Amino acid sequence: MRHLLGRRAPWTALAALGLAAIVVAGCTTTSAPAPPSLVPLVPPEALPVSTPAPTTTVASSSDPNAPLLVALPDTECGYADPLPGGEITFVVGDRLFGMSLDATIARCLRQLQPTERGAVVWSPTATRALVNTTTVFDVAGVRASGFEIGATRLQWEYPAGVALVAPVQSDRVLVRRDAADPRNRSEVTFLGRTNVAISHPAGGVRLAAGQAGDGARGVFAATDTGEGTRVLVTITDPGLDVLELAADPAGDAIWMISDNGAQFRVHQLRLGDLLLAELTSEQAPISRLTTGPSTRSLAWRVGLCNSVTTVDVLDERTGGAIRVGDGTPLAGQSLSPLGWLDAARLAVAARPLGCDGPADVWIWNPLDGSATLLVKNAEFPAVRLAAVPSGPFAVDPAAQPAVL
């Protein structure tokens, strides 16, 4: 099954120096055994007693044939700032549209060129879009990103979205390109091989899974310039790979997807003490980790893209997972997470089958299990919402790397 997924799928000066000192001081590959799997992330005695329990038995869901947005505006296209509270963007034909969450506002943001029809990923400030991996679009205009079509590991740099970062095809080099002028290219490599790399949401730190220069495999942290490398997780299983990384918006934890050839797993790594916990395990592929903006809001997709896929979300009270859409018109459809709007609203794409092509966009509420249809038959849907401020990267210098 492993071959079905791709393998290589402003700080102040004082704060920056502090980070470098923490990272360098704690560098070690010595590890303590990981805690047992499936331990709840919150002790039972600390569980809230007044929060409504998630349910899918009393969902008040909209008619799957009656979307909130029933007609697209016939207006001129042009860049517009993000709507307060966030919006959903999507492509119909050769136009990129943006729509408010109640469908009272809809506008055309760009008339796309043929080479621009592809996935849209908004920057952390929601003021720039990466379109089809090759194009950057913002109020200043449109320009080439400097990366090729299909650069699936391309990520925005946090917190301001001033650059794009991705490993090259050989995994030997980690490249950064300025988003305003992609000709401004630099190498920020800190591993011998980089499988996947992301920014810490507070900025100043890069997190990456791969292999260090000495051959040790794991998850590592370094400064944005690639200095002060520290081991966060050591991979001892030669058959295991970390496929995805995502940072919690609070900045105190990261999430990982691992694959050992028999099971795909979602893990949480608590950064302060490097405590590792397993959230779920599946034989089917797990992909598309989707976080924030609220702390501990996490969703992921389960299944092959030639079949019907499902979406699960983290239930922090139990450390387990909740299945999206049960008891609503979403049940039985092929789902993919698009993004969180807040702790009680997750945007998902629904299709009869698979992960690609036109989709209906729904908002699912994990608190009451309801689902609301926003728009039908939209391509490349995405959530446009500015990231919330994050706490800084901080690891106890005495903490030992976790083990996978």
N, C-alpha and C positions, 0 to 999 in steps of 0.2 A: 504493500500500500504506500510505502514511503515515496516511491517514484511519482506518485500522483500529485505531489506538492513540490514546488520549486524549493531547492535548498538555499539558494542564495537570493528565494522569493525576497541688565548692565550693572553687571556687577560693578560696585565701587572697587578701587584698587585694593582697599583693605580686605573686602570680602573675597576677592580673587586670590589674594595671598593666603588667606585663611583656608580656602578650599585646597589649594595646592599643598599646604602643610598637612592637612588631614589626609589627603590622598596618598602622599608620599609616606607619611608616618605609618599608615596602616597596611602597606603593601606586603602581602604574604600569600603563600599558597597552602599553608597549613590549614586544615579544616576540621571541624567537629561534625559528628553525624547529624543529618537533617532530622527534624522532629517527625513524629509519625504522620502519615497521610490523613487527610480528611478531618483534621482537628478544627473545630469551629474557630473562626477568626475572633469571635466575641464570646467570653465566658458566659455560660447560661445565666449566672446570677446578675450579669450586667446587661441582659437583654432588656430593651424598652418594653414597657407594659401598656403604653397609651398610643403607640403607633398602630394604625390600621394594618391588619395582616393582609398580605397579597392574596387575592382570590380571583378566580376566573368563573365563579358561579353566579355572580350578580352583575356581570359586565353590562354596561349600557353602551353598545357599539353602534356605529353608523351603518347605514345601508351600503353594501359593497357596490351597488350600482348608482349611488348618489354621492359623488365627491363634493367637497366644499367648493373647489374651483371647477366650475362647469364650462367656462370659456376663457381662452387666452386673449390678452389684450393685443389689439392691432395698433401698436405704437412704435415710435422710433426707438432704436436700441442705443444704449450708452451706459457707461459705468455709473453706478450709484452706490453710495455708502450702505453698509449693512443696516437692516431695519432693527429698531430697538426690540430686544427680546429674541432676536434670531429670525432666520428665515430658511426656507427650503429652496434650493436652486435645482434646476433640471433643464434638459435639452429636449426640444421638440423641433424636428426638422433641422434647420441650420441656425436656430436661435437658442441662446442661453437665457432662461427666465429666472426671476426671483419672486418668491411669494411669501407673504406673511403667514403665520401659523393659523390664523382664522380666515385666510383667503380674502380678506377685505382689500389687500394691496397686492397687485401683481404687475411686474414691469419686465421689459426686455433689457438685459444687461449687455448683451453683445450679439452681433451677427457673426457667426462662426465661419471661418474658412474650412474647406474640406479636411485639411490636416489637423484642425483643432477639435474635431468631433471625437471626444473621448472623455475619460474620467476627469472630474473636476475636484480638486482638493484645495480648500481655503486655508490661508495662512493663519497663525495664532491670533492675529488681530482682526481677521476676517476682511481685510482690505486688499488682499492680493489673492489671485487664484492661479494655481498650476493646472493647465488644461492639456490633457493628453500627454503629460510628462514633458512636452517639448516647448510649451508656450507659457509665459508669465503675463498676466493681465491685471492691471490696476488703473488708478486714476491717471497715471502718467502715460498710459498707452499699452501697447502690446509688443513683446520682444521674445526672441528665442531664449529658452531656459539654459541652453548649452548641453542638455542631456538628450539622449535618444528616446524614441518611442519604445515603450516596454520597460523602462527603467522602474521596475516595480518596487525597488527598495529606496526610492527617492523620498526624502523627508524634509519638512520645513524645519529650520532652525528656530528654537525658542529663545526668548519669549516674544520677540518683535517680528519674526518672519523676514529678516533681512537677507537670508541666504537659504540655499538648498544644498543638501548633503546626501551623498550616496557612495557606496563602494563601486569601484570599477568592476568590469565583468570578471576579471581574474581574481577579485577579492583582495589583491595585494595592497591596494591604495584606497584611502578614503578621501573623496574629493569634495571640496566646498566651492560653490559658485555664488557670487553676489547676486541677489535677486533684482537689484536696480540696474546692474551692469554685469551680465553673466560672463563677459570676457575676463572679469576679475576672478581668476581661479587660483585656489591654493590647495595644498595637500595637508590634511590634518590627521594623518595615519598614526595610530598608536598600537596596532596589532600586526602580527605577521599576516594573518588572514582575517578579514572582517566579513561576517555573514550578514549581519544586520546592525544598523546603528541608528540611535535616536538622540534627541536632546532631552536633558532634564528640563521640566517645565519652567523652572526659575532661571534657566540659562546658565552659561558658564561651564557646564559639564556635559560631556557626551557619554552615553552608555552604549555598549556594543557587545554582541556575542560573537565569538570567533576563537582564534588561536593566537596566543602570544608568541613573541619571537623565540622563546625558549621551548616552544612546543606545547605548553600547558593550554588546555581548552577550558572555556568558561564564559562568564559574563564579567565585563570589566568597566571601569569608569576612568575618565581622564578629563583634563581641562579642555576647553574648546580648541586650544592650539595643539592638543595631543600630548600634553606633558603630565607627569605625576600619575602614571597608571596604577590603579589599585584593583585587585581581584575581589569581586563581590560573590561570585559563585564559581566553584570548581566542578567541571564535568569529569567524572571518573569512568563512566560507562562509555566504552569506545563506540557503541552503536547508537548513542543518543545525540541528538542535535537540538539546539534552541532555534526555533523557526521565526518567532516574533517576539518583540519587546514592546511594552507600552508603559508609560509612566502615569501614576495616579496624579490628578491635578493638585492634590495637597502637597506633593513633592516628597512624601515620606515613604513611598512604596513603589515598586515596579511589578508588572505582571509579565508572565512569560508563557509561551506555548512550547512544549517539548515533544519530541517524537523519538521513541526508541525502536521503532520498527514493528511494534505490536500494539502500542497504546499511544494516543495523543493525550497530553495533560496540560491543564492550566494551573500555574503556580503563582503565589504571591510571595515576593521578597520584601520584607520590612527592612528599610534601609538603616535605621538607627542601630539595630543589633544584628542585622543580617540573618534574621529568622526566616526560614523558608517553610511555606505550607502549601500543600496540594489542594486545589479546589475541586477539580473534577477530572475524570478519566473517561476516554471514549476510544472505541476501536475505529470509528469513522474519523476522518480528518477534522481537526479544529482549526479555525482560521479567523482572521479579521477581528482581532482584539479592539474593542471600542470603549474609550473611557470618557469621563467627565461630561460637563464641568463640575459636577458635585463629587465630593470625596467618596470613594468606594463605589461609584457607579461604573459598572463593567458589564459588557455584553460580548458574546462571541458566537460565531456560526459553527454549526456541526453538520458535516455531510459532504458528499462529493458533488461537484457542480454539474454532473450529468444526471443528477437525481433531484429529489425534493430535499432541500436543506431546512434545518431548523435554527432558531436563535434562542440561546439561554442567557439569563442575566444572573449576576451574583445576588444572593440573599444574604446580606452581611450578618443578619441576626442568627442565622444557622450555619453560615459558612458553606451552604449548598447552593444549588442552582434552581431557578424558576424558568419554566418553558414559556416563551413568548407566544401569546395568541390563543392559548387553550380556551375554549368556550366562546370564541369570537369568530367572525368571518375569516380571520387569518389562519385558523386551524386547517391543516392539510395543504396550505400553500408553501411554496419554496421561498424562504425568508433570508434576508441579509440585513445586518444592522447598518444604519447610516450615521447615526450620531445621537448623543444625548442632548436634550434641550435644558433639562434640569433633572433632579433626582426622580421625578414622577412622569417624565415624558421621554420616550425613546422613539426616534424615527426609524422605520424599517421599510425596506423595499420588498414587495410581494409579487411573485411570478408563479405561473402554473408549474414551472420546472426550471431548475438550474439557477445560475448566479448572474447571467448576462442578459442584455436585451431590455426592451421596454418593461417598466414595472409600475405597479400602483404604489403610491407612497402613503403610509399610514403612521399615525402616532399611537403608540401603545403605552398604557399607564400601568406600571407594576403594582400600584397601591390598590386599585379597584379592578384591574384586569380588563378595562375598557379599551376599545380600539376605534379610532376616528380616521376615516378616509379623507385625504387631502386632495390628491390629484391622481388621475388614471393615465396609463400609457405614457409615462415619462421616461426619458433615457438619461443615464448618468446622473441620477439624483444625488444630492449632497446636502449636508447641514452647514449653514453659514452662521457661525456664532463665535464671538471673541472669547478666547480662553480667559479664565479667571486667574488672578495673581496666585502664585505658588510660594510655599515655603522653600527655603534653600536646601540644597543637597547637604546632608549631614550624616556621617557614619562615625560611630564610636571608634576611635583609633585602636581600641583593644578588641574589637569584634573580629572573629575569625570567619573566613568565607564559608558560605553554605555549600552543600555538596549535592550534586545531581548524579 
